[in-house]
Amino acid sequence: MGLFEILTLYIAFRIKHFMCDFILQTDWMALTKGLPGKEGYKALFSHTLIHASGTLLVVLVLAPAFWWLAVVDFVIHSLIDRLKGVVTIHENLTVKDTMFWWLFGLDQEAHNFTHLGYIIIIVAGMA
């Protein structure tokens, strides 16, 4: 796999993440996914299913043998977002709190590194 293909994967995952985390995530998902109980998990899994679908789309187009990364993405994205949501709610954080933005940034970077891991897996698997 050459540099062009690696950059294509990177850009595809970045677009996927932006679309799924900002454009396709509803207020209900964003505000509810950290709540305890059925409603919190329903919002969380609705959101992370969108992410898994986006990952599936990326890999089916660019590296179909790695379709299973969509399942991995569902699990990892769920864990990252649940942790952030639980801490945000437990600490009663709002956009006015510095710690809210630290958690937001940490969440985004965790997703970025997850996508980097997917790219490494794909590149190593196609070598």
TIVO-2410 file (N, C-alpha, C; in nm, 3 decimals):
# residues 127
REC num residu      c1      c2      c3 atome chaine
REC   1      M   0.086  -0.118   0.000     N      A
REC   1      M   0.000   0.000   0.000    CA      A
REC   1      M   0.090   0.123   0.000     C      A
REC   2      G   0.063   0.213  -0.093     N      A
REC   2      G   0.146   0.331  -0.106    CA      A
REC   2      G   0.095   0.449  -0.025     C      A
REC   3      L   0.173   0.556  -0.031     N      A
REC   3      L   0.140   0.677   0.044    CA      A
REC   3      L   0.004   0.733   0.005     C      A
REC   4      F  -0.031   0.730  -0.123     N      A
REC   4      F  -0.160   0.782  -0.167    CA      A
REC   4      F  -0.276   0.707  -0.102     C      A
REC   5      E  -0.264   0.576  -0.099     N      A
REC   5      E  -0.370   0.494  -0.039    CA      A
REC   5      E  -0.380   0.517   0.112     C      A
REC   6      I  -0.265   0.534   0.178     N      A
REC   6      I  -0.265   0.561   0.322    CA      A
REC   6      I  -0.330   0.696   0.351     C      A
REC   7      L  -0.295   0.796   0.271     N      A
REC   7      L  -0.357   0.928   0.288    CA      A
REC   7      L  -0.506   0.924   0.259     C      A
REC   8      T  -0.545   0.845   0.161     N      A
REC   8      T  -0.687   0.828   0.130    CA      A
REC   8      T  -0.761   0.768   0.248     C      A
REC   9      L  -0.704   0.665   0.311     N      A
REC   9      L  -0.764   0.607   0.431    CA      A
REC   9      L  -0.775   0.711   0.542     C      A
REC  10      Y  -0.668   0.785   0.564     N      A
REC  10      Y  -0.667   0.887   0.669    CA      A
REC  10      Y  -0.778   0.990   0.646     C      A
REC  11      I  -0.785   1.041   0.525     N      A
REC  11      I  -0.886   1.143   0.493    CA      A
REC  11      I  -1.027   1.084   0.504     C      A
REC  12      A  -1.044   0.961   0.458     N      A
REC  12      A  -1.176   0.897   0.467    CA      A
REC  12      A  -1.219   0.880   0.612     C      A
REC  13      F  -1.128   0.838   0.699     N      A
REC  13      F  -1.163   0.823   0.840    CA      A
REC  13      F  -1.189   0.958   0.907     C      A
REC  14      R  -1.117   1.061   0.867     N      A
REC  14      R  -1.140   1.195   0.925    CA      A
REC  14      R  -1.278   1.248   0.882     C      A
REC  15      I  -1.312   1.230   0.755     N      A
REC  15      I  -1.444   1.273   0.706    CA      A
REC  15      I  -1.553   1.193   0.776     C      A
REC  16      K  -1.533   1.062   0.786     N      A
REC  16      K  -1.630   0.976   0.855    CA      A
REC  16      K  -1.651   1.024   0.998     C      A
REC  17      H  -1.542   1.053   1.068     N      A
REC  17      H  -1.555   1.095   1.208    CA      A
REC  17      H  -1.630   1.228   1.219     C      A
REC  18      F  -1.595   1.322   1.136     N      A
REC  18      F  -1.665   1.452   1.139    CA      A
REC  18      F  -1.813   1.434   1.112     C      A
REC  19      M  -1.845   1.359   1.009     N      A
REC  19      M  -1.986   1.338   0.974    CA      A
REC  19      M  -2.062   1.270   1.088     C      A
REC  20      C  -2.006   1.165   1.143     N      A
REC  20      C  -2.076   1.086   1.244    CA      A
REC  20      C  -2.079   1.153   1.382     C      A
REC  21      D  -1.974   1.226   1.416     N      A
REC  21      D  -1.969   1.287   1.550    CA      A
REC  21      D  -2.033   1.425   1.555     C      A
REC  22      F  -2.044   1.492   1.443     N      A
REC  22      F  -2.096   1.628   1.446    CA      A
REC  22      F  -2.222   1.647   1.361     C      A
REC  23      I  -2.223   1.597   1.241     N      A
REC  23      I  -2.337   1.619   1.152    CA      A
REC  23      I  -2.452   1.523   1.185     C      A
REC  24      L  -2.420   1.395   1.205     N      A
REC  24      L  -2.524   1.294   1.223    CA      A
REC  24      L  -2.560   1.267   1.369     C      A
REC  25      Q  -2.483   1.318   1.463     N      A
REC  25      Q  -2.515   1.299   1.605    CA      A
REC  25      Q  -2.621   1.401   1.646     C      A
REC  26      T  -2.731   1.352   1.699     N      A
REC  26      T  -2.839   1.442   1.741    CA      A
REC  26      T  -2.810   1.498   1.881     C      A
REC  27      D  -2.883   1.602   1.917     N      A
REC  27      D  -2.871   1.657   2.052    CA      A
REC  27      D  -2.905   1.549   2.155     C      A
REC  28      W  -3.008   1.470   2.125     N      A
REC  28      W  -3.048   1.362   2.216    CA      A
REC  28      W  -2.932   1.266   2.241     C      A
REC  29      M  -2.863   1.226   2.135     N      A
REC  29      M  -2.750   1.135   2.151    CA      A
REC  29      M  -2.641   1.200   2.235     C      A
REC  30      A  -2.604   1.322   2.200     N      A
REC  30      A  -2.495   1.391   2.267    CA      A
REC  30      A  -2.523   1.416   2.415     C      A
REC  31      L  -2.646   1.450   2.448     N      A
REC  31      L  -2.680   1.488   2.586    CA      A
REC  31      L  -2.723   1.370   2.672     C      A
REC  32      T  -2.755   1.257   2.611     N      A
REC  32      T  -2.813   1.146   2.684    CA      A
REC  32      T  -2.719   1.027   2.698     C      A
REC  33      K  -2.618   1.013   2.612     N      A
REC  33      K  -2.537   0.891   2.607    CA      A
REC  33      K  -2.456   0.862   2.733     C      A
REC  34      G  -2.444   0.957   2.822     N      A
REC  34      G  -2.373   0.933   2.947    CA      A
REC  34      G  -2.465   0.904   3.065     C      A
REC  35      L  -2.595   0.913   3.043     N      A
REC  35      L  -2.691   0.891   3.152    CA      A
REC  35      L  -2.698   0.743   3.189     C      A
REC  36      P  -2.729   0.714   3.314     N      A
REC  36      P  -2.742   0.574   3.354    CA      A
REC  36      P  -2.868   0.512   3.297     C      A
REC  37      G  -2.866   0.382   3.287     N      A
REC  37      G  -2.986   0.309   3.249    CA      A
REC  37      G  -3.008   0.297   3.100     C      A
REC  38      K  -3.127   0.246   3.071     N      A
REC  38      K  -3.166   0.211   2.935    CA      A
REC  38      K  -3.158   0.330   2.838     C      A
REC  39      E  -3.205   0.445   2.880     N      A
REC  39      E  -3.206   0.563   2.792    CA      A
REC  39      E  -3.065   0.605   2.754     C      A
REC  40      G  -2.973   0.602   2.850     N      A
REC  40      G  -2.834   0.638   2.821    CA      A
REC  40      G  -2.770   0.543   2.721     C      A
REC  41      Y  -2.792   0.414   2.742     N      A
REC  41      Y  -2.733   0.316   2.649    CA      A
REC  41      Y  -2.801   0.319   2.513     C      A
REC  42      K  -2.929   0.348   2.509     N      A
REC  42      K  -2.999   0.359   2.381    CA      A
REC  42      K  -2.939   0.474   2.298     C      A
REC  43      A  -2.916   0.588   2.362     N      A
REC  43      A  -2.855   0.702   2.292    CA      A
REC  43      A  -2.712   0.671   2.250     C      A
REC  44      L  -2.637   0.610   2.341     N      A
REC  44      L  -2.498   0.575   2.312    CA      A
REC  44      L  -2.489   0.481   2.193     C      A
REC  45      F  -2.565   0.373   2.198     N      A
REC  45      F  -2.555   0.273   2.091    CA      A
REC  45      F  -2.613   0.323   1.959     C      A
REC  46      S  -2.709   0.413   1.965     N      A
REC  46      S  -2.758   0.476   1.841    CA      A
REC  46      S  -2.645   0.554   1.775     C      A
REC  47      H  -2.571   0.627   1.856     N      A
REC  47      H  -2.459   0.707   1.805    CA      A
REC  47      H  -2.346   0.619   1.754     C      A
REC  48      T  -2.309   0.518   1.833     N      A
REC  48      T  -2.194   0.438   1.793    CA      A
REC  48      T  -2.227   0.341   1.678     C      A
REC  49      L  -2.353   0.310   1.660     N      A
REC  49      L  -2.394   0.232   1.543    CA      A
REC  49      L  -2.374   0.314   1.415     C      A
REC  50      I  -2.399   0.443   1.424     N      A
REC  50      I  -2.373   0.532   1.310    CA      A
REC  50      I  -2.223   0.532   1.278     C      A
REC  51      H  -2.140   0.539   1.383     N      A
REC  51      H  -1.995   0.534   1.362    CA      A
REC  51      H  -1.952   0.402   1.301     C      A
REC  52      A  -2.005   0.292   1.353     N      A
REC  52      A  -1.969   0.161   1.299    CA      A
REC  52      A  -2.009   0.150   1.152     C      A
REC  53      S  -2.124   0.206   1.118     N      A
REC  53      S  -2.170   0.206   0.978    CA      A
REC  53      S  -2.076   0.288   0.890     C      A
REC  54      G  -2.031   0.400   0.943     N      A
REC  54      G  -1.935   0.483   0.868    CA      A
REC  54      G  -1.804   0.411   0.846     C      A
REC  55      T  -1.757   0.343   0.949     N      A
REC  55      T  -1.634   0.265   0.936    CA      A
REC  55      T  -1.652   0.152   0.836     C      A
REC  56      L  -1.766   0.086   0.842     N      A
REC  56      L  -1.795  -0.020   0.746    CA      A
REC  56      L  -1.791   0.034   0.603     C      A
REC  57      L  -1.850   0.149   0.580     N      A
REC  57      L  -1.850   0.210   0.448    CA      A
REC  57      L  -1.707   0.237   0.401     C      A
REC  58      V  -1.625   0.297   0.488     N      A
REC  58      V  -1.487   0.329   0.452    CA      A
REC  58      V  -1.411   0.201   0.414     C      A
REC  59      V  -1.421   0.099   0.498     N      A
REC  59      V  -1.341  -0.020   0.470    CA      A
REC  59      V  -1.397  -0.102   0.354     C      A
REC  60      L  -1.527  -0.103   0.335     N      A
REC  60      L  -1.581  -0.175   0.219    CA      A
REC  60      L  -1.534  -0.115   0.088     C      A
REC  61      V  -1.518   0.017   0.086     N      A
REC  61      V  -1.470   0.085  -0.035    CA      A
REC  61      V  -1.319   0.071  -0.052     C      A
REC  62      L  -1.244   0.084   0.058     N      A
REC  62      L  -1.098   0.094   0.047    CA      A
REC  62      L  -1.021  -0.031   0.089     C      A
REC  63      A  -1.080  -0.115   0.173     N      A
REC  63      A  -1.009  -0.234   0.222    CA      A
REC  63      A  -1.113  -0.337   0.271     C      A
REC  64      P  -1.189  -0.396   0.180     N      A
REC  64      P  -1.304  -0.480   0.218    CA      A
REC  64      P  -1.274  -0.597   0.312     C      A
REC  65      A  -1.154  -0.649   0.308     N      A
REC  65      A  -1.120  -0.761   0.395    CA      A
REC  65      A  -1.123  -0.722   0.543     C      A
REC  66      F  -1.124  -0.594   0.569     N      A
REC  66      F  -1.121  -0.544   0.706    CA      A
REC  66      F  -1.257  -0.494   0.753     C      A
REC  67      W  -1.364  -0.553   0.699     N      A
REC  67      W  -1.501  -0.518   0.736    CA      A
REC  67      W  -1.523  -0.528   0.887     C      A
REC  68      W  -1.452  -0.620   0.951     N      A
REC  68      W  -1.468  -0.646   1.094    CA      A
REC  68      W  -1.425  -0.527   1.180     C      A
REC  69      L  -1.351  -0.433   1.123     N      A
REC  69      L  -1.314  -0.313   1.199    CA      A
REC  69      L  -1.439  -0.232   1.238     C      A
REC  70      A  -1.549  -0.250   1.165     N      A
REC  70      A  -1.673  -0.181   1.203    CA      A
REC  70      A  -1.722  -0.230   1.339     C      A
REC  71      V  -1.709  -0.358   1.365     N      A
REC  71      V  -1.748  -0.414   1.495    CA      A
REC  71      V  -1.654  -0.361   1.604     C      A
REC  72      V  -1.525  -0.360   1.574     N      A
REC  72      V  -1.426  -0.306   1.668    CA      A
REC  72      V  -1.457  -0.160   1.697     C      A
REC  73      D  -1.491  -0.085   1.594     N      A
REC  73      D  -1.521   0.058   1.610    CA      A
REC  73      D  -1.644   0.078   1.699     C      A
REC  74      F  -1.744  -0.006   1.680     N      A
REC  74      F  -1.864   0.003   1.765    CA      A
REC  74      F  -1.827  -0.010   1.912     C      A
REC  75      V  -1.744  -0.108   1.943     N      A
REC  75      V  -1.705  -0.135   2.082    CA      A
REC  75      V  -1.617  -0.021   2.137     C      A
REC  76      I  -1.512   0.013   2.063     N      A
REC  76      I  -1.418   0.115   2.112    CA      A
REC  76      I  -1.485   0.251   2.123     C      A
REC  77      H  -1.561   0.289   2.021     N      A
REC  77      H  -1.627   0.420   2.025    CA      A
REC  77      H  -1.727   0.425   2.141     C      A
REC  78      S  -1.797   0.314   2.165     N      A
REC  78      S  -1.891   0.308   2.276    CA      A
REC  78      S  -1.820   0.329   2.410     C      A
REC  79      L  -1.706   0.264   2.428     N      A
REC  79      L  -1.631   0.277   2.553    CA      A
REC  79      L  -1.581   0.420   2.575     C      A
REC  80      I  -1.524   0.479   2.471     N      A
REC  80      I  -1.471   0.615   2.482    CA      A
REC  80      I  -1.583   0.714   2.513     C      A
REC  81      D  -1.691   0.707   2.437     N      A
REC  81      D  -1.800   0.803   2.455    CA      A
REC  81      D  -1.874   0.783   2.586     C      A
REC  82      R  -1.890   0.658   2.628     N      A
REC  82      R  -1.957   0.632   2.756    CA      A
REC  82      R  -1.877   0.690   2.871     C      A
REC  83      L  -1.747   0.667   2.869     N      A
REC  83      L  -1.661   0.720   2.975    CA      A
REC  83      L  -1.669   0.872   2.981     C      A
REC  84      K  -1.657   0.936   2.866     N      A
REC  84      K  -1.666   1.082   2.863    CA      A
REC  84      K  -1.802   1.129   2.913     C      A
REC  85      G  -1.909   1.065   2.870     N      A
REC  85      G  -2.043   1.105   2.911    CA      A
REC  85      G  -2.066   1.087   3.059     C      A
REC  86      V  -2.020   0.976   3.114     N      A
REC  86      V  -2.038   0.949   3.257    CA      A
REC  86      V  -1.962   1.052   3.341     C      A
REC  87      V  -1.837   1.081   3.303     N      A
REC  87      V  -1.759   1.181   3.377    CA      A
REC  87      V  -1.823   1.319   3.365     C      A
REC  88      T  -1.865   1.355   3.245     N      A
REC  88      T  -1.929   1.485   3.224    CA      A
REC  88      T  -2.052   1.502   3.312     C      A
REC  89      I  -2.135   1.399   3.317     N      A
REC  89      I  -2.257   1.407   3.397    CA      A
REC  89      I  -2.226   1.400   3.546     C      A
REC  90      H  -2.136   1.309   3.584     N      A
REC  90      H  -2.100   1.294   3.726    CA      A
REC  90      H  -2.044   1.423   3.783     C      A
REC  91      E  -1.961   1.490   3.705     N      A
REC  91      E  -1.898   1.615   3.750    CA      A
REC  91      E  -1.985   1.738   3.720     C      A
REC  92      N  -2.102   1.714   3.660     N      A
REC  92      N  -2.195   1.822   3.626    CA      A
REC  92      N  -2.126   1.931   3.543     C      A
REC  93      L  -2.052   1.887   3.442     N      A
REC  93      L  -1.976   1.980   3.359    CA      A
REC  93      L  -2.063   2.040   3.249     C      A
REC  94      T  -2.037   2.164   3.218     N      A
REC  94      T  -2.102   2.233   3.107    CA      A
REC  94      T  -1.996   2.294   3.017     C      A
REC  95      V  -2.039   2.351   2.907     N      A
REC  95      V  -1.944   2.414   2.814    CA      A
REC  95      V  -1.871   2.532   2.878     C      A
REC  96      K  -1.914   2.576   2.993     N      A
REC  96      K  -1.846   2.686   3.064    CA      A
REC  96      K  -1.730   2.637   3.149     C      A
REC  97      D  -1.716   2.505   3.162     N      A
REC  97      D  -1.612   2.448   3.247    CA      A
REC  97      D  -1.490   2.406   3.165     C      A
REC  98      T  -1.372   2.441   3.214     N      A
REC  98      T  -1.248   2.404   3.147    CA      A
REC  98      T  -1.237   2.252   3.134     C      A
REC  99      M  -1.275   2.179   3.239     N      A
REC  99      M  -1.264   2.033   3.234    CA      A
REC  99      M  -1.353   1.973   3.126     C      A
REC 100      F  -1.466   2.036   3.097     N      A
REC 100      F  -1.551   1.990   2.987    CA      A
REC 100      F  -1.472   1.988   2.858     C      A
REC 101      W  -1.398   2.094   2.830     N      A
REC 101      W  -1.323   2.105   2.705    CA      A
REC 101      W  -1.202   2.012   2.704     C      A
REC 102      W  -1.142   1.991   2.822     N      A
REC 102      W  -1.033   1.893   2.830    CA      A
REC 102      W  -1.085   1.755   2.794     C      A
REC 103      L  -1.200   1.719   2.850     N      A
REC 103      L  -1.259   1.588   2.819    CA      A
REC 103      L  -1.299   1.578   2.672     C      A
REC 104      F  -1.353   1.687   2.619     N      A
REC 104      F  -1.391   1.689   2.478    CA      A
REC 104      F  -1.268   1.664   2.390     C      A
REC 105      G  -1.160   1.734   2.419     N      A
REC 105      G  -1.037   1.717   2.342    CA      A
REC 105      G  -0.979   1.578   2.358     C      A
REC 106      L  -0.980   1.526   2.479     N      A
REC 106      L  -0.930   1.392   2.504    CA      A
REC 106      L  -1.013   1.288   2.429     C      A
REC 107      D  -1.144   1.304   2.430     N      A
REC 107      D  -1.234   1.218   2.356    CA      A
REC 107      D  -1.201   1.220   2.206     C      A
REC 108      Q  -1.186   1.337   2.151     N      A
REC 108      Q  -1.157   1.347   2.007    CA      A
REC 108      Q  -1.022   1.285   1.972     C      A
REC 109      E  -0.922   1.307   2.056     N      A
REC 109      E  -0.791   1.249   2.029    CA      A
REC 109      E  -0.793   1.098   2.044     C      A
REC 110      A  -0.871   1.046   2.138     N      A
REC 110      A  -0.884   0.900   2.151    CA      A
REC 110      A  -0.942   0.841   2.022     C      A
REC 111      H  -1.041   0.910   1.965     N      A
REC 111      H  -1.097   0.863   1.837    CA      A
REC 111      H  -0.995   0.875   1.724     C      A
REC 112      N  -0.919   0.984   1.723     N      A
REC 112      N  -0.815   1.000   1.620    CA      A
REC 112      N  -0.713   0.887   1.627     C      A
REC 113      F  -0.668   0.853   1.748     N      A
REC 113      F  -0.570   0.746   1.763    CA      A
REC 113      F  -0.631   0.610   1.729     C      A
REC 114      T  -0.760   0.593   1.756     N      A
REC 114      T  -0.828   0.470   1.716    CA      A
REC 114      T  -0.823   0.454   1.564     C      A
REC 115      H  -0.853   0.561   1.493     N      A
REC 115      H  -0.849   0.555   1.346    CA      A
REC 115      H  -0.707   0.530   1.296     C      A
REC 116      L  -0.610   0.589   1.361     N      A
REC 116      L  -0.470   0.562   1.324    CA      A
REC 116      L  -0.441   0.413   1.342     C      A
REC 117      G  -0.491   0.356   1.450     N      A
REC 117      G  -0.474   0.212   1.472    CA      A
REC 117      G  -0.537   0.131   1.361     C      A
REC 118      Y  -0.654   0.170   1.315     N      A
REC 118      Y  -0.720   0.099   1.204    CA      A
REC 118      Y  -0.634   0.107   1.078     C      A
REC 119      I  -0.580   0.223   1.052     N      A
REC 119      I  -0.495   0.240   0.934    CA      A
REC 119      I  -0.372   0.151   0.944     C      A
REC 120      I  -0.310   0.144   1.060     N      A
REC 120      I  -0.193   0.059   1.080    CA      A
REC 120      I  -0.230  -0.088   1.058     C      A
REC 121      I  -0.345  -0.129   1.111     N      A
REC 121      I  -0.392  -0.267   1.092    CA      A
REC 121      I  -0.413  -0.297   0.944     C      A
REC 122      I  -0.475  -0.204   0.874     N      A
REC 122      I  -0.501  -0.225   0.730    CA      A
REC 122      I  -0.371  -0.230   0.652     C      A
REC 123      V  -0.281  -0.135   0.677     N      A
REC 123      V  -0.153  -0.132   0.604    CA      A
REC 123      V  -0.073  -0.258   0.632     C      A
REC 124      A  -0.065  -0.297   0.759     N      A
REC 124      A   0.012  -0.418   0.795    CA      A
REC 124      A  -0.053  -0.542   0.734     C      A
REC 125      G  -0.185  -0.545   0.731     N      A
REC 125      G  -0.255  -0.661   0.677    CA      A
REC 125      G  -0.251  -0.673   0.527     C      A
REC 126      M  -0.222  -0.562   0.459     N      A
REC 126      M  -0.215  -0.565   0.313    CA      A
REC 126      M  -0.071  -0.575   0.263     C      A
REC 127      A   0.023  -0.579   0.356     N      A
REC 127      A   0.165  -0.584   0.318    CA      A
REC 127      A   0.205  -0.721   0.267     C      A
***
